[in-house]
Amino acid sequence: MNIGQEVLQELKKEITESEYNRYIKHLAYDIKKSTSDLAVFHASNALVSNWIQSKYSEKISHLFEVKTGNKVTVRVTLKNSSEKRKIVKKNTIKTSHSLLNPSQIFDNFMVGGSNQFAYSAVKSVSENPGNVYNPLFIYGGVGLGKTHLMQSAGNVYENQGKSVIYTTSEQLLNDFVRHIRNKTMEKFQEKYRKCDMLLIDDIQFLSNKEGIQEEFFHTFEALRGDGKQIILTADKHPKKIGGLEERLQSRFEWGLVADIQPPELETKIAIIKSKCELNKVSLTPDIVNYIATVIDNNVREIEGILSRLHAYSQLMHVDIDLAFTKNALKDQLKEKKMNLSMESITHCVSKDLNIKPSEVRSKGRSKNLVYARRIAIYICRELTQNTMPQLAQYFGMKDHTAISHTIKKINELIQTDEDFKTKIDELTNKITSST
């Protein structure tokens, strides 16, 4: 039994049997491609690969450290995915320390209004690296596609036979500390200052770490002076990253700073459809719309949900319909519902429709008020744990039967009035995205 198999056996003790059988059991450890600081596993399909990478990679990395004493990066790829990479002549390939994911390319990145600017900037950099937008700084929330875009540029450049380094700030810091401890800083400097493109994820985690900031400043200067491309990502604008040296902060803004916003509903629907097509998962439009409106903006969460639905369907031998989807996601949605209140939902609906919250809860019968009240009641019923009597009391209705009648009327409108349904979907997406 190799070290990879031993680690997976240890992981088996820490997770449920169903989780192990569903996701971990068929993982294959690649001894040839794995190193002392990199553990490579192969999964059978993209959904399983993405789900394991997002949910279990940190735990697997920890178990490797317990077993070997080395902190490793865990990479889960598809079988034979490396063979799909563009082949370049051996005499043009430079030494690379890249941990790029070959599946993260521009062709499968879903572009929408929320990320169009960042996409265009990264695409431009990949076509003309080192000359425009250097450095390129991308910021935004978790799971919005920053890493995918960054690695897309890296894959373009690496496929041209150039040397690319992709790393996270945590991995960079660990590498820095190891080289200081071993008194081999010249190797660290040679590694990071001689590459053609440097990609660093989550640069905000260098905050308040003076030693690595000093070293990175000189690395930054060396690369930019040689016309080498630098791409950085963070969760916020450089000006808002505390504990960052002023000279670094100013240099991060020298090139171009591009943000990625949470995807609008149409983009989320397009992402889900794209992931379904890629992974051969069949979902009806009503299921796609339901998933898009009730989940967060995190693309990795979308992949996890699709993986879960597919696994449940296969294990339970049932087709995926809307009722099945709601049941499969009920625990996840229950947690979300605990964070939502009728007040916050009513405020969001009122703001969007330009009506005072007090008017939505009043007994006014004007067309606009009835429209807004119906939407607020329906979303409160769907996204909170409040009972019908509680809804009736909050919205000033006689009793739960009045709420029941209203919900019935709303469901009829959803079936017959496309504009009404679209407005509910848009507001549901906005509300769930803000939690």
C-alpha angles and dihedrals in degrees: 000000000000125000092261092056091046091054092050090051089054090048089053088065092055102048135051120276092242091053091049094048093044100047115004107037097078098042112125121211114222106217094181096053097038120092137182090280101028129062115192122197130178124220129195098239142010096254093055091043093053093043094051092044093053100038108030109023095092092049092047090049090052092050090051089053091050091049101041107016090238124113106227137190112235118218122185114194138167120267110270091001091133089060090063092063117108109269117233128185114272094234091060097050115103126203109279133192091190125148092187120157106231092208093062103088137139093254094067098039110108110227122207140151091280095060105020095107095049092045092052091048094051092044090053091050092050090054096044108019121187094014105073130032098006111194102026110201118195121188136178145112128307118292098009096121106269094131092043092054093045093049091046089062090045092052091051091052097042091050086060089061095258126139113256129180119197117182142146121243088248092055090045091053093048090050091049093050092047093052092047090050091049092043091236101123091138088066091050091051093046092050097052100032098049099054123104095225130021120199119186123183124208096008089176089081090072087072115129092004101119099179097055091040090057092049093044091051090060092043089051091051093048095050096044091045089056092048094250118152121248123192121183133181132199140162093248144024115286091247090059097050106104122210093032121131111252093233090055092046092053092047092051086061096047094092119027132318113205127179131207116215126204109278119261117237095266092054092049090052090049091049092051092048091049093050090048092052093046093051098035095243114150117216129166119236093254091056092047091050092047093052091046094052101044104040131077124256095260108121091203088058089055090053090048092051093050090048091051094048092048092048094047091048093051095045096044095039094230134126119252109251131157095268090049090049093051091049093048092051098039096106092049092048092045089060090050092049091057088063096052129080133194088240094057092046093048090048091052093048091046093049093048094048095038094240128128114253089232090057092052088056094044128094092249113142102198115130094249094049094048090049092051094043093052092051093047093048093048094048092045089052092048100041106034136056094235118130124233092258089053091050090048092052093047095049094041097247126149099250145317092293089065089054091047091052091048093050090050090051091048092052089053090051091049089056095047107026113062093184091054092049091048092052091051091049092049094049093044089053092048093049096046091045092056096053 
